[in-house]
Amino acid sequence: MKLKGTIRRNDMAGGHWTLETDKGETYQLVGKIDGCKDGLQAEVDGKVDKDQMGIGMTGPHFDVSAIKAV
């Protein structure tokens, strides 16, 4: 699955990365998130992990396999 949007840094609960999609959805990024930068316009490959929970509470977890700047 591919999502396009803006990567954001959220400092809540120790810090985590999110993706705000062009459709207004927010996903918490997990997995291969090397290269994340706040404000980066990106296309992210991976899958939604509906069974995973976290303390960030910023949206469903998206297990990233690749990030590409656009």
C-alpha positions in Angstrom: 0.0 0.0 0.0 1.3 3.5 -0.9 0.4 6.7 0.9 1.4 10.2 0.0 1.6 13.1 2.5 3.7 15.1 4.9 5.9 13.5 7.6 5.6 15.2 11.0 7.5 14.7 14.2 5.3 14.5 17.3 7.1 14.9 20.6 4.2 13.5 22.7 4.9 10.3 24.7 8.6 10.3 24.1 8.3 11.2 20.4 7.2 9.4 17.2 6.8 10.1 13.5 3.4 10.5 11.8 2.2 10.8 8.2 -0.5 13.3 7.4 -1.9 12.1 4.1 -3.2 14.3 1.3 -6.7 13.0 2.2 -6.5 14.3 5.8 -5.7 11.0 7.5 -3.0 10.6 10.1 -0.9 7.4 10.6 1.8 6.7 13.2 4.8 5.4 11.4 6.7 2.3 12.6 9.2 0.0 11.0 11.9 1.3 8.5 11.6 5.0 9.3 15.2 6.0 8.8 15.4 9.3 6.9 12.2 10.8 8.3 12.4 14.6 8.5 9.7 16.9 9.8 7.9 18.5 6.9 9.2 16.0 4.3 6.7 15.5 1.4 6.9 11.7 0.9 5.4 8.6 -0.6 5.5 5.8 2.0 5.2 2.1 1.2 3.9 -0.4 3.8 0.8 -1.6 5.4 -1.7 -0.6 8.2 -1.1 -2.7 11.3 -4.6 -2.8 12.9 -3.4 -5.1 15.7 -0.7 -2.8 17.0 -1.4 -0.3 19.8 0.8 2.5 21.2 0.8 5.4 23.6 1.1 8.0 20.9 -2.6 7.8 20.1 -2.2 9.7 16.8 -3.8 7.2 14.5 -3.4 3.7 13.2 0.1 2.3 13.0 1.6 2.1 9.5 4.4 -0.4 9.2 6.8 1.2 6.7 8.8 -0.8 4.3 10.2 2.3 2.3 10.1 6.1 2.3 10.6 8.1 -0.9 10.8 11.9 -1.0 8.5 13.5 -3.6 
